[in-house]
Amino acid sequence: MKIPMEIKVNHHSYQLEVEPQETLLEVLKNKLKINSLHQGCQEGECGACTVLLNGQPVCSCLILSPQADGGEVLTLEGLNRGGELHPLLEAFMENYAIQCGYCTPGMVMTAYYLINHLNNFSEESIRKGIEGNLCRCTGYVQILQAIKAAKKEKDSGRWW
């Protein structure tokens, strides 16, 4: 039995029919063709499928799609504006925080949340904030540098 669902993804509204057991990850990848998301562990341990759901970072593999009905999702694709890269993505590229790229979408979405919500923006709080996102390539040094650089961009007013 399919369930009707309304969801806003990357600033666009959709009306869908979903299976009750379909995860948000499956709906985003398979029905809405969001290409940035990666299916990793399917247990909420790796962070590769992290999106913002109603402004909060979540592992989309753990959310059943009916739970997101009426919600708003932001993915990596939703950060860009008119073909222009978001300053956060630029910071990741400039600081060599992208290697294989598997963790990047989830890491960027988590970083976006942290930059916009951390009151105490320190290296320790960044490390704590990204600990649900696993990266096997970078050793996290470049990722931390990228997040700090992006925060400076936001503080200087170059952010959307």
N, C-alpha and C positions, 0 to 999 in steps of 0.2 A: 504494500500500500504506500503510495507516494503522498508526501505532505507538502502543501504549498508553503512557500517561504519568500519573504521579502528581505533583501539585504542591500546595503550600499557598500560598494567596493571601489576604492580609489576614486571617490567622488561621483560614481555612476550608480544609479539604482537598478536593481534586477528583481524580477519575479521569477521564481524557479519552482520546480517540483523536485523534491529530494526524498531519498530513502531514509527511514528513521535511523539506520545504522551508519549512514554516510558521514564521514568526518568533514569538518570545515576544510581541511587540507584537500580532500578528494574533490569537493565541490569547486574550490578555487582552481585547482589544477585541471580537472577533467571537464567541468562544465563551463567555467569562465576563462579557461586557458591562460591563467596567470603562470607565466613561465619561470619567474624567479624563485618560487618556492621549491624546496628540496624535501623529499621524503627520506628521513634518516632512520632513526631508531624506532619510531612509532610508539615510543614510551615516554616522551617528554623529557628525555635525558640529554639530547644533543643540541637542541635549539635551532636546527636547520630549517624548521618550518615556522619559525616565529613570525607572527604578524601582530599588528595592533588591532585589538577588538574593543571597540568603544573606548579607545585611547589607552588601553592597557596591553602590555606584551603578553601573548599567550602562545603556547605550542598548538598550532592548528590541528595537529594529529590527535590531540586529546579532546577536542571540542566536537561534539556531535552537531551536525549542521542545524538541526532544529533549535539547538540552544542559541544559535546566532541569529535566529529569526528577528527581524526588526533592528538588527545591529548595524554597525558601521565598521568596515575593515579597511585598514591601510596596509599596503604591501610596498615593496621596493619600487614597483612601477608607479605607485601613487605619489612618490616624493618628487619626481621630475615635473617640470612645468614648461609647457610649450617647447619641448625638445631640449631644454636646458637642464643640465645635471644639477642636482641639489648639492649645495656646498658640503654636505656630509659625505656624499659619494666622491666628490672631488678630493676631500681630505683623505679618504681611504686610498684613493689612487695615488695621490702625491706622497703619502707616507708608506707606500708599498705594503698596505695592510691586506691586500688581496693576493693570494697565491693560487691555490687550486680553485678557489671561489665557492666551494661547497657550503661553507659556513657563512659566507658574506651576506646573503639576504637577511638571514635571521640575526646576525651580528649587527648589521646596519639598523635594523628596526629596533633592536634593543638599545643601541647607542642613541638613536633618535629619541626614544622615550627618556633615557637617562639625561641627555642634554637638556631636554625640556622640563624635567621634573625633579632632578636632584637639587636639594637645597645646599648640601655640603659637597661641592664638586671637587673631590680630591682623588688621587690615584687609588687610594684604598677603596673609596666608594664606587669608583668605576669598576675596579676588579670585582668587588662584591656584586655589582649590578650585572656584569656579563658572565658570572660564573655558571649560568645555565646554558651557555653557548660554547660548544666545544670546537676548537680549531686544532687540527693536527699538523698544520704547515708553518704557521708564523711564529709560534712561541709567544704570542700575544703582545710583544713589545711594540711592534708596528701598529697593532690595533689600538693599544692605549695611546700611542702618539697621535693617531688619526682622530680619535675621539676628543683628545685635548685640543687639537688644532681646529676641529669643527666647533667646539665650544667657543673658542676665540672668535671664529667667524660669526657665530650667533651673537656674541656679546658686542661685536662691532656693527651689528645691524644687517649683515649680509646673510639672511636666512629667510626661509618661508615655510 
